[in-house]
């Protein structure tokens, strides 16, 4: 499989930044339910998506890195069909269209020096910052399997489940991906105290998911949190940190509650975030994917690439 051939090679991968915050604050889009998938319905939306991805691809090309190319499907699961005013069938078709769309971008840009993985994004069924309820893995499997299976049928190389708030939902997603034999990365979001919104520690969440799925995730990520929120957790961590293979940090040091209420974009300091993100790699022996999340754009990921290239060899 492409995933295993590329992700286990001696190569570092970049990802993009905060797509939805870029579209809302920088491009002026009103994204229903924070769903970037709606841009696929208009020619201008598709042009803006292409322009967005191509800036990151150029950074990866210039820095000699691979690239994880996300389909804009984070808010395109069946749980969001009703709020988006779509039928379940329509929202699943949207996932397939999204994969075809980014696959076309890969066809135009991939070279031997720039390997590209097409990544299907899956998000939580509820609020990624303040979930009203936690899911059992059985319920999570029923909710997320249709989207994960649709992404698999469409030909993604991998799936990333982003901004997850509790272990039960992650377990269901991993089991759904196993049903269609698609590698999945599990990304937990963390609060300012370094814990999941559920209150569970990152170490315990990773341990719970691994135990329930026989270490099913290809790797874990941390996303939608500033490095200052979880550096101490990693620094004092144990062998479980070897399961973390990706970091996608926020530009802002604000809490999730503060970000939820923000009317302007806090894009932080791109150079500082680049340095802080790369500093985290000292605690993460298996890291291979680094990018950004809320408030970040090509500037932040470009700084990450520069800092990563200049770090001393291990």
N, C-alpha and C positions, 0 to 999 in steps of 0.2 A: 504494500500500500504506500501511496505517496507520503502519508503522515510518518510512517515508521522510517522510510528511506531518508526523509529530510529532517525530522525533528531530532533524530538520534545521530545525525551527522555532526561533525565538529564545526558548527556554524551557529551564529547568534541571530535571532529573529527579532524584528521590530513589529509593532502593531500600530494602529492609528491612535487617535486621541479621543476626545469627548465629542462624538458625532452629534448627538442630540443637542448638547449645549451650544455647539458651534452653529447648528442650523437655526436655533431659536434666537440666540443673542447676537450672532454675527451676520446671519443671513435674513433674519426677520421672519422666519417661518413660524406659523402657529401649528404645532404638532399635536394632534389629538392623542391623548393618553401617552404623550411623549414618544410616539411611534414614528420613526424615520421611514418606515416601509411605505407610508402614504406618498412619498416623493416619487415612487416608481410609477405613479399614475399620470404624471405630467412630463412633458418634454423638458421644461425648465428644471423640474425636480431632478430628473435623471442627469441633466447636464451638471447641476450643482453637485450631485453625488460623485460623478466621474472626476470633476475638478478637485473635489475634496480628497478622494483616494489617491489621485495621481501625484499630489504634492508629497504624500507620505512615501509612495513608491519611489519617487525620485530621491528622497533621503536615503532609503534603503539601498538603492542602486549606487549612489555616490559613496556610501559608507561600506559597501561590500557585504551587506547583511541580507538575509532572507526577509520575507514579509508574510505576516498572517493577515489575510484580506477578509474582513468581516462582511458577511451579508447583513443588510440592515434589518434584522429580524428580531431584535431584542424584545420589542413589544408587538410581536406577531404570533403569539401563542393562542390557543383556542379560548383561554380564559379572557382574552381581550377582544374576542370577536364581537360580543354584545356591546361593550363600551365603544368600540370603533364603528358600530353600525353595520357589521358584516356578518354573513353566515359563516358557519364553521368551514364549509366547503370553500368559500371565497378566501378566508384567511389562510387556509392551507395552500391554495393556489398562489397566494401572495408570496409565501415562503419559497415555492418552486420558482416563481418569477425572479425573486431576489437572488437566488443562487445562479440562475442563468445570467442575470445581469452582471454580477461580479465575476463570474467565470469568463464572460466576454472581456472584461478588463484584464484578467490574467492572461488571456490569449494574446492580447495586444502588447503586454509588457514583460512577460516572463522570459528570462534567458537563463543560460547555465549559471551565470554569475548572480542572477536574481531569482532564486526559487521562491515560489508563491504558493501558500496553502490557502485554499478556500475554506473559510470557517463559518459555520452556521451558528448564529447567536441565539441563545435561549435565555429568557429572563424569568424572574419569579412570577407567580400567578397573582401576587398582590403588590402592595407598596414596597418598593425596595429599601425604603428608609425606615418605615414604621409599620411592619406587617400587623394586620389586625388579628391574624390567627396563624398558627403553625400547622403544617400539613404532616400527616403520616406518610410514610413512603408509599403506601398503597394508593392513597388519594393523589399524591404527586405523580405517580406512574400513570394513572388514568388521565390526569390533566395534561401532562407534558408529552406523553407518547405520540399523540397524533402529529404534533409539530416536529418532534425529533425524527419520527419515521419519514415525514414529508421531506425534511432536509436531507436525510440519508438517500431517499429515492432520487432526489435532485442532483446528487453527486458531490456533496461536500466531502472534503478530506478529513474534517474533524468538526466537533461541536464544542463550543464554550458556553457554559452556563454561568451567567454573570450576575453580580450583585445579589448573591443568595444570602439569606438572613438566618437560616437554620439548617441543621443537618438532615432532617427528615425529607425536605424537598429535594436536597441534593441526592439522597439515596434513590429516590424515585426516578430522577433524571438519569442517573448512572444505569439503572436497570433498564430504562427505556432505550438508552443508547446501545446497551449490550444486545438487546433484541434484534437490532439491525447491524450489529458488528461495526459500529462507528466509534472511533476514539473520542473520548470526552474529557475536557478540562473543567474542573469545578472551581469557580471563583467566588470566594466569600467576601462580603463587604464588612468593614469593621468600624466600630464607633471610636470616639476620641480616646477611650480607655483601652483600645486594642482588642476588645471583645466583639463578637457578633451581636447584632441587634437583639437576638434571643437571650443574650447574657452569657452564652457559652464561650469558653475560651477557644481560640483558634486551634490549639493543639488537640483539645477534646473533640472538636467538630471533625477534624481530619481523621482522628482515631476512630470515631463513630462511623463515619462513612466508609473508611477502609475496612473496618470489621464487618459491616453489613454487606459489603459488595466484593469481598475478597480482593481488596485493593484495586477496585475497578477503574477509578479515574486514571487517565494517562499521567496527569499531574494536577496539582492545585495551583490556584492563583489567589492573589489579594488584589481587589480593585475597589475603586470608589472610596478611597481613604487617603489622607496625606501621609507621607512617610513618617512624620513626627508622631502620628497616632499609633504606629505599630512597630517602630524601630526597636523599642525596649523588649517587645514580645519576641522578636526574632533573635535579638542579642542574647537573651536569657533562655532561648529555646533548646531543644534537644534533637534527637535523631529525626523527629517528625519534620524538621525543616528541610530535610532532603527530599520531601514529597512536593515542595513548592517549586514550580517550574516557571512561574510568570508573575510579574508585578505590573499593574496598571494603576498608577496613583492619581489622585486628584491634585489640581493646582492649588486649591484653597485649603487652608487650615481650619475652616469653619466646620462645625458639626453638621450632621445630616439635617437636623431640625433647622439650623440656620440657613443651610443651602436651600431647603424647601421653601423658605419664606423670602429668599433673596430676589430682588427685582432687577438687579444688575449682575453681570458676570464677574466673578472674582477669578481672574486668570493668573494670579500669583506672579512669581518671578520665574520665567522659563529656565534661565541659567541655573538658578538655585535648585529647582526641581530636578533638572538633569543631574546635578551633582549628588543630591540626596538619594535619587533613585538608584544611581550606580553604587553609592556607598552601601546600600542594602545588599548588594551582591556578595559582599564579604561574608554574610551570614547564610548565604543560599548556595550551596555547592552544586545544585542541579538546575540553576536558572538558565533558561534559554529564550524566553520571550519577555520583552520589556516595552511598554508603551504608556499611554495616558488614559485618563478617564475624565470626569467632569471638569470643565474649565480649560482643558488642554487642547492644543492644536499642533500644527506642524512645527511651530517654534519650539515647543516643549520636547517633542520627540526628536527634533534635530539636535537639541542640546543633550538629550540622553545619549544619542549616537556618538556625539563628540566626546562626552565624558567616558563612555564605555570603551571607545577606541584608545583613549589615553591612559586607561587604568593599567597598573603593572600586571604583567603576566603572573598567573597563579603558580 
